[in-house]
């Protein structure tokens, strides 16, 4: 005949189960909190490099700013996704080599654009306000305060690709999708000049913004 566990034994079992539940809950919450911090921290790290580049902008010159920003943009932006999304359905018709060439040219253009837009420091502030959950990942809310005190809202759509949080789109004034604007441009160029025309356009713009930074 089997005897029921004494009350003291049952209390010990319940205490152990409760302790295990508390530990599991703590680990789960810590993981969620870390994920939230990581998305915003990715943008903070990018802004830190962007700010330091602005402070040294004139000394570095266009090429120096490009070289300073290129590694952090490679790490922070999901450039392959952004290029593919900006091209749209036409991407499926590209060969592997064409896709590689478009991504390479798109990368040059993005880095050169930041190197040109943030070429000097005159009191601007780059502020990260926090982040929030979104259907496709997280949105990190930031603003760039101009030297005259005028704030410009710039929000980043972030996605965790398994190696960390990376930027997949930029919303100017908090609502204008940079990728949507680029797709409108790219579709027109592809229709008129094909894939080679798109690659040439991106490289030409990069050459103008940051000369001697590649081909």
Buried (B, 14 or more C-beta within 10 A) or exposed (E): EEEEEEEEEEEEEEEEEEEEEEEEEEEEEEEEEEBBBBBBBBBBBBBEBBBEBBEBBEEBBBBBBBBBBBEBBEBBBBBBBBBBBBBBEBBEEBEEEBBEBBBBBBBBBBBBBBBBEBBEBEEBEBEBEEBEEBEEBBBBBBBBBEEEEEEEBBBBBBBBEEEBBBBBBBBEEEEEBBBEEBBEEBBEBBEEEEBEEBBBBBBEBBBEBBEEBBE
